[in-house]
Amino acid sequence: MAGMTARQINTTRRIIKTGFLNLFRNAWLTIAATAVMIVALTIIAIAVVLNVTANNAIDELARDLKASIYLVDDVSDTERNLLQSRILALDFVESIDYITQDQARVDLAGDFQNDDDILQALALAGNDVLPASLRITVSDLERMPEIGDFAAREENAVFIDSVSLGQTDAQATIDKAASAQTFINTASIVAALTLSAVSIMIIFNTIRMAIYTRRDEIRIMKLIGATPSYIRGPFLVEASLYGVFAGIISTVGVYSLIYSLGGQVSNQKEFAQTYAFFTETGIVTVMLASLILLGILIGAVSSMLAMEKYLKLKHW
């Protein structure tokens, strides 16, 4: 058993060594195959980054899109607490902030601190011009209109003066971000599939030419009793190495963009979470491993297709 294991180890070493050497026999084809695979893997990685960025940006924008229920002037604390408990019972409501009249005045003055006309109007109107309100954060923006239905119920309407279902411009921004995300996903999938197919075709032809140029060597190996796995092994290793190199280079390229461009916007709340996520050591490792494995898969599939077709020619 020990002798058999040693033989298997030596055979594996020879296969791997031959696979490495084969990379340099057709250097230009190797470069072409690896380059196309690099582009394909890079597009896939960038698509993942952009998708996560869009999701986080939409979530951050959604947090700022709040519904407001404005209370009648004479509502008591008990009535307000009752109304808050009813709102919190809604399964799509995340949180509620109670905004007093004084706080509403301060917030409005802060929003228009550079507008003297608004500030003068506030000063003339007095402290009671703005109503107290409940500012509501929801987990599902599509269900925000249900707050209006809730406010219209007879048992709730007696406490409520009016309802505002978020800012129109914020909703428009979220819709645009969602549309951009859909477009990015679709375009990335199409581009990645196209380039992956091109990579498979190039590697397929590379392995086919390698089989053709080594046909005499392969014929001799067959005559002396080489097993099919020993003959196929170097070709499989060669194609898999394309994926290893492409995965490493793609990861370096993508993270160069993340650290350079992402670092410039990492202080903005819409992008801070994405930047922190992708710069974690664990995520960097997962991205590297995923791209390498995907590259190996593409290389292995194309190599196996080529060997299946061309290693069984009758004159061999």
N, C-alpha and C positions, 0 to 999 in steps of 0.2 A: 504493500500500500504506500509506503514511504517513497519507493522508487517511482511508482505511478504518479504520485503528487509532484515529485521533482521534475518528471518529464512534462507534466502539464504546465508547471511554472515556466520551464524553459521554452515550451511551445508558445505560451502566452507572450513571453518576452520577445521572442522572434517575430511574432505577429505584430506586436506594437512597434518594434524597431523598424520593421519593413514598412509599416504604415506611415511612420514619420519620414522615412527616406523617400517614400513615394510622393510626398508633398512637393519635393524639389525636382522631381523628374519632369513635371509639366508645370513649371513655376507660373507662367502666365495664366494658364487655366485655373490654377489654384488661387491666384490673386483675383481673377474675375469672379469665381464662384464665391469666395469669401466676401468680396466687396458687395455683391448683390445681397448676400445674406445679412451683412452688416446693416445695409439700408432697411431691409425688411424688419429685422429685430429692433432697430432704432425707432422705426415708425410705430411698431407695436408698443414699445416702452413709452414713447412720448404720448401715445393714445391713452395709456393707463394713467400717466401723470396728469394729462389734461382732463380726463374724466373725473379723477379724484378732486382736482382743483375746482372743476365746475360744480361738483356735488357740495364741496365745502363752502364755496362762494354762495351758492343758492341757499344753503342752510343758514349761513351768516346773514344774508339779506332777509331771509324769512323771519329771523329773530327780531329784526327791526320793523317788520310789518305787523303791527299790533292792531287789534280792534279796541275801540274805546267806547265804554258805556258811560254817558254823562248822567249824573244823578240829579234828581230834583233838589231844590234848595233846602227843604225842610226834612229830608230823610234823616232818621236817627241812626246812631251807631248799631243798634240792635237790628234794624231793618237792613242796613248795609251789610252787616255780617251774614244775615240770612241770605241776601242776594248773592254774596260771594260764595257761600257754601253751595248754593244751587248751581252757580257757574262752574265751580270746581268739580262738581259731580259729572259734568259733561266729559266724555272720554277723550275728546280731542283737545282739551284745554290743558296747557302745561303749567301756567302760573298766572297770578293776578297781582298787579301793583295798584295800591290805592293812592290816588293823586289828590291831595287836598287843594282847596282853592288857592291857598298861598303858594303851594308848590307849582300849580298850573301857571300862576302869574310869573313866578321866577323862571320857569321853563320857557314861556313865551317871550319874556324879556331877553333871555339868553339867545333864543333863536333869531331875534331881530335886534340885537345889540347895536348894530350899525345903522339902523333905521330910526332916525329921530322922530319921525311922524308917528310911528307905531308906539314908541316909548312915551311920547307926550299923550297920546290917546289913552294908553294904559293908566297914566298918572291921573288924568281927568276922570276916567271911568270909575276909579275906586277899587277896593279890594274884592268886591263881590261880583265883579262883572263876569268872571270865569267860573263855571260850575266845577264841583268836585267830580272825579271820574274814576272808573275802574279800567286800567289798561291791561288787556288780556293777550297773552302769548299762546298761540295754538301750535299743535304738532303737525297739522295737516291744513295747508292753506286752502285747499279745495272745499273744506268744510266750514270756512270762516263765515259764509252767509248764514249758517245755522244760528249764529249768535243773534242776527237780526230776528230770526223766527223766535228764538228764546226770549228776546226783549219784548216781542209783541204779545206774549202770553199775558192773560189778564192778571195773574197773580204777581207778575214781574213788572208790568207796565206802570203800576202805581208808584214805583220807586225810580223810574227811568224817564229822563227828559228827552234824550236822543241817543243815536248810535252812529259811530263812524267805523267802517270796516276797512281800515288801513289806508295807506297813502297810494294814490293812483300811480304816481311815478315809480314808487318802489315795486309795485306789482308789475309794472311794465318792464322794469329792469330784470326782475326775476324771470319773466316770460322770455325775454331776449336771451338771458343766460341759459335757460332750459333749451331754447331753440338752437343756440350755438353748441350746446353739449350734444344734442341729437345729431347735428351736422358733423361734428368732430368724430363722434362714434361711427357714423355711417362711412364717412370718408376714410377713416383710419382702417376700418375693417376691410373695405374694398382694396385700399392700397396695400395693406399687409398681405391679404390673400393673393393679390396679383404678384407682388414681389416674392412671396413664398413660392408660388408656382414657377416663377422665373428662376428662382434659386434651385428648385428641384430639377428643372430642365437643364440648367447649366451643369449642376453636379452630376446629373444623369449622363450627360455627354462627356464630362470629364472622366468619369469612371469607365464609360464605354471606350474612350480613346486609350485609357490606361490598360484596359483588358486587351485591346487590339495590339498595342505596342509590346505587351508582355505575353503574347499568345504562345510564342515558342517556349518561354519559361514556364507558363502554365501547363503546356502539353507535357513537358518533361516531368513536372511535379505530379501530374496525373499518372504518368507511366511508372514512376517509382512508388506510387501508392499513397500520395498525399491525400488526406481526407478533405471533403468539401469545405468543412469549416476552416481548415488551415489555408485553403486557397482563397476563400472569401474574406477571411479575417483581416488581412492588410487593407483591402479595399474599404471594408467597413470602418476600420480605424482611421483611414485617410479622410473619408467623408465626415466622420464624427469630429475630427480635428478642425475641419472647416467651421463647424458649429461652435466648438470651444473658443477658437480665436475670435470668431464673429461676436459671440456673446460677451467676451471680455471687452473687446473694442467698443461694442455698442453701449455697454454699461458705463465705460469711461466717458464716452461722448455725451450720453444722456445726463450723467451726473455733473459733467462740466457745465451744462446748461442750467441744471438745477442750482448749483452753487453760485454761478455767476449771475444769471437773471433772477432766480428765486431769491437770492440773498438781497437783491435790491428792493424787493417788494415784501420781504418777510415781516416788516413792521406794520403792514396793513392787515387789519383783522380778517379780510376776505381770503388772504393767502398765508397767514401765519400758521394756521393749523396744517395746511398742506406741506409747507416747507419743513415744519417740525416733524411731520410724519415720515417724509421721504429721507430725511437726514438721520433718522435713527439707525444705529448700527445694525439692528436686526433686519430692518427693511432693506437696507443697502445689500446685506447678505442674501436676502430672499430675491431681490431683483437680479443680482448677479447670477445666482443659481438658476433662477427661472429662465433667464435669457440663454444661458449656456445649455440647459436641458432642452429648451425649444430648438436651439441651433443644432444640437446633436440629433434630435428627432428628425428635423428636416433633412440633415445629411444622411442619416441612417436609412430613412425611407427611400430617398432618391438612389442611394447606393444599392439597396436591396432590389429595387426595380430594375436597375441596370444589370446587376448580376443575374437576376432571374431570367432576363432575356438573352444575355450574351455569353454567359458561362456554360451554355448547353448546346453550342453549335456542333453539328454532326461531325465536321472534319477535325474536331478536337477529340 
